[in-house]
């Protein structure tokens, strides 16, 4: 079973949204397992996990021995290990696919100013970020990554073909979506979508995806052109 080992200062935050919808159903059906570990349980000083940084600076730093003890307590700790950090590589759909193919993963959720560099290097933690902005800690980022990864696993999404039509597959953003009513506020669903002509519908979707990607994400558009 694919196992998410989450090291956090806020275990009460889990499963949160990970316990809902298709991801939560997959958790209940034991397609994946969530192992949440409280970093404070590995403290030897009344739950203290941080200290002031050497060299000065604002905030506090999570101690290396605390993180090391937590990681070392995981029986299968040769899994890929990730540290949620704004200086990490930017998470994307390709990384999600890569993580989903493993037996599981370990996620260290930072807080305060961050984690002692030595334990990051000692355990070869791959630093990973969900974007160029700052949030209060790694837990929300870990949940974003887990949601993205788990929905890629077999039997999680009812119609698995829909995974391959979503944004970022093949470096394209998704085409516009429509449902009933066909006429809403005098705005009509495009005729091609109700034509019953499957080839025309497919061509329309591709053309729309290409147009949207070219306008909104020139970086993706360049990748798309290269891939063609």
C-alpha positions as CSV (number, residue, x, y, z in Angstrom):
1,X,0.0,0.0,0.0
2,X,1.3,3.5,-0.9
3,X,2.1,5.2,2.4
4,X,2.4,8.9,3.2
5,X,4.6,9.5,6.2
6,X,4.0,13.1,7.4
7,X,6.3,14.6,10.0
8,X,4.6,17.7,11.5
9,X,4.1,19.9,14.5
10,X,0.3,19.9,13.8
11,X,-0.9,16.3,13.6
12,X,-4.4,17.4,14.4
13,X,-4.6,19.1,11.0
14,X,-4.8,15.6,9.3
15,X,-6.4,14.1,7.4
16,X,-8.3,17.4,6.8
17,X,-9.3,17.6,3.1
18,X,-7.3,14.5,2.5
19,X,-10.1,12.6,4.3
20,X,-12.8,13.9,1.8
21,X,-13.9,13.3,-1.7
22,X,-12.1,10.8,-3.9
23,X,-8.8,11.0,-2.0
24,X,-10.6,10.4,1.3
25,X,-12.5,7.5,-0.2
26,X,-9.3,6.0,-1.4
27,X,-7.9,6.4,2.2
28,X,-10.9,4.5,3.6
29,X,-10.6,1.8,0.9
30,X,-6.9,1.4,1.8
31,X,-5.5,2.3,-1.6
32,X,-3.2,4.5,0.4
33,X,-2.2,5.0,4.0
34,X,-1.6,8.1,6.1
35,X,1.0,7.9,8.9
36,X,1.1,11.2,10.7
37,X,3.9,11.7,13.2
38,X,4.2,14.5,15.8
39,X,7.7,15.9,15.8
40,X,7.2,16.9,19.5
41,X,7.0,13.2,20.4
42,X,10.8,13.1,19.6
43,X,11.7,15.9,21.9
44,X,13.7,15.3,25.1
45,X,12.9,18.7,26.6
46,X,9.2,19.0,27.3
47,X,8.2,19.1,23.6
48,X,10.8,21.7,22.6
49,X,11.7,21.2,19.0
50,X,13.4,24.4,18.0
51,X,16.2,26.8,19.0
52,X,17.7,30.1,18.0
53,X,19.8,30.2,14.8
54,X,23.6,30.3,14.9
55,X,24.9,33.5,13.3
56,X,21.8,35.4,14.4
57,X,18.7,36.2,12.6
58,X,15.0,36.3,13.3
59,X,12.8,33.3,14.2
60,X,13.6,29.8,15.3
61,X,15.0,26.7,13.6
62,X,13.8,23.1,14.0
63,X,16.6,21.0,15.6
64,X,18.3,18.4,13.5
65,X,18.2,15.7,16.2
66,X,14.4,15.9,16.4
67,X,13.9,15.4,12.7
68,X,16.5,12.7,12.5
69,X,14.9,10.7,15.3
70,X,11.5,11.0,13.6
71,X,12.7,9.9,10.2
72,X,14.8,7.0,11.8
73,X,11.7,5.7,13.6
74,X,10.0,5.0,10.3
75,X,10.5,1.2,9.5
76,X,10.6,1.8,5.7
77,X,12.7,5.0,5.8
78,X,14.4,4.3,2.5
79,X,11.4,5.9,0.8
80,X,11.9,9.2,-1.1
81,X,12.1,12.0,1.4
82,X,10.8,15.5,0.8
83,X,11.2,18.7,2.9
84,X,8.5,21.3,2.1
85,X,10.5,24.5,1.5
86,X,10.1,27.7,-0.5
87,X,13.6,27.3,-1.8
88,X,12.9,23.8,-3.2
89,X,12.2,22.7,-6.8
90,X,8.7,23.7,-7.9
91,X,6.2,20.9,-7.7
92,X,4.5,20.0,-11.0
93,X,2.4,17.3,-12.6
94,X,5.5,15.4,-13.7
95,X,6.8,15.2,-10.2
96,X,3.3,14.1,-9.0
97,X,3.5,11.2,-11.4
98,X,7.0,10.3,-10.3
99,X,6.0,10.3,-6.6
100,X,2.8,8.2,-7.3
101,X,4.9,5.4,-8.8
102,X,6.9,4.9,-5.6
103,X,6.0,2.7,-2.6
104,X,5.3,5.9,-0.6
105,X,7.1,9.0,0.6
106,X,8.2,10.9,3.7
107,X,7.2,14.5,4.0
108,X,8.9,16.8,6.6
109,X,6.8,19.8,7.2
110,X,8.9,22.8,8.3
111,X,7.7,25.6,10.5
112,X,9.2,28.8,12.0
113,X,12.3,29.8,9.9
114,X,13.0,26.3,8.7
115,X,14.9,23.1,9.4
116,X,18.6,22.7,10.4
117,X,20.6,22.3,7.1
118,X,22.6,19.3,8.5
119,X,19.6,17.0,8.7
120,X,18.5,17.9,5.3
121,X,21.8,16.9,3.9
122,X,22.2,13.8,6.2
123,X,18.9,12.3,5.0
124,X,19.2,13.6,1.5
125,X,15.8,15.4,1.8
126,X,14.6,16.7,-1.6
127,X,13.4,20.2,-1.0
128,X,10.1,20.9,-2.8
129,X,7.9,24.0,-3.1
130,X,4.4,24.6,-4.4
131,X,5.1,28.1,-5.6
132,X,7.0,31.4,-5.3
133,X,5.2,32.6,-2.2
134,X,5.5,32.1,1.6
135,X,3.0,30.3,3.8
136,X,3.3,29.7,7.6
137,X,4.5,26.1,7.3
138,X,4.8,23.0,5.2
139,X,1.5,21.3,6.1
140,X,-0.7,23.0,3.6
141,X,1.9,22.3,0.9
142,X,2.2,18.7,1.9
143,X,-1.6,18.3,1.6
144,X,-1.6,19.9,-1.9
145,X,1.1,17.5,-3.0
146,X,-0.6,14.5,-1.5
147,X,-3.9,15.3,-3.1
148,X,-2.2,15.7,-6.5
149,X,-0.3,12.5,-6.1
150,X,-3.0,10.2,-4.8
151,X,-5.6,11.0,-7.4
152,X,-3.1,9.6,-10.0
153,X,-3.2,6.2,-8.4
154,X,-5.2,3.4,-10.0
155,X,-8.9,3.1,-8.8
156,X,-8.9,6.6,-7.1
157,X,-10.6,8.5,-10.0
158,X,-13.7,6.8,-11.3
159,X,-13.0,7.7,-14.9
160,X,-9.2,7.4,-15.2
161,X,-9.3,8.7,-18.8
162,X,-10.2,12.1,-17.4
163,X,-6.7,12.3,-15.9
164,X,-5.2,12.6,-19.3
165,X,-7.4,15.5,-20.4
166,X,-6.6,17.7,-17.4
167,X,-4.3,20.7,-17.5
168,X,-0.6,20.2,-17.7
169,X,-0.8,16.8,-19.4
170,X,1.1,17.1,-22.7
171,X,2.1,20.7,-21.6
172,X,-1.4,22.1,-22.4
173,X,-4.0,23.8,-20.3
174,X,-7.4,22.3,-20.3
175,X,-10.1,23.3,-22.7
176,X,-13.3,25.1,-21.6
177,X,-16.0,23.0,-19.9
178,X,-19.8,23.3,-20.2
179,X,-22.8,21.5,-18.8
180,X,-26.6,22.0,-18.6
181,X,-28.5,24.2,-19.2
182,X,-27.5,24.6,-22.8
183,X,-28.7,28.3,-22.8
184,X,-27.7,30.2,-19.6
185,X,-28.1,34.0,-19.4
186,X,-28.3,34.1,-23.2
187,X,-24.9,32.4,-23.4
188,X,-24.9,29.2,-25.5
189,X,-22.9,26.1,-25.3
190,X,-20.7,25.9,-28.4
191,X,-22.6,24.0,-31.2
192,X,-19.8,21.6,-31.9
193,X,-20.1,20.1,-28.4
194,X,-23.7,19.1,-29.0
195,X,-23.1,18.1,-32.7
196,X,-22.4,14.4,-31.9
197,X,-19.4,14.5,-34.3
198,X,-16.7,13.0,-32.1
199,X,-13.8,14.0,-34.4
200,X,-14.9,17.6,-34.6
201,X,-15.3,17.7,-30.8
202,X,-11.8,16.3,-30.3
203,X,-10.4,18.8,-32.7
204,X,-12.2,21.6,-31.0
205,X,-10.9,20.6,-27.6
206,X,-7.3,20.4,-28.9
207,X,-7.6,23.8,-30.6
208,X,-9.0,25.4,-27.5
209,X,-6.3,24.0,-25.3
210,X,-3.6,25.2,-27.7
211,X,-5.1,28.7,-27.9
212,X,-5.5,29.0,-24.1
213,X,-2.0,27.8,-23.4
214,X,-0.4,30.0,-26.0
215,X,-2.1,33.1,-24.5
216,X,-1.8,32.3,-20.8
217,X,1.3,30.2,-20.4
218,X,3.9,31.0,-23.0
219,X,6.4,28.9,-21.0
220,X,4.2,25.8,-21.4
221,X,3.5,26.7,-25.0
222,X,7.2,26.5,-25.8
223,X,7.5,23.1,-24.1
224,X,4.4,21.9,-26.1
225,X,5.9,23.0,-29.4
226,X,9.2,21.3,-28.5
227,X,7.4,18.0,-27.7
228,X,5.6,18.1,-31.1
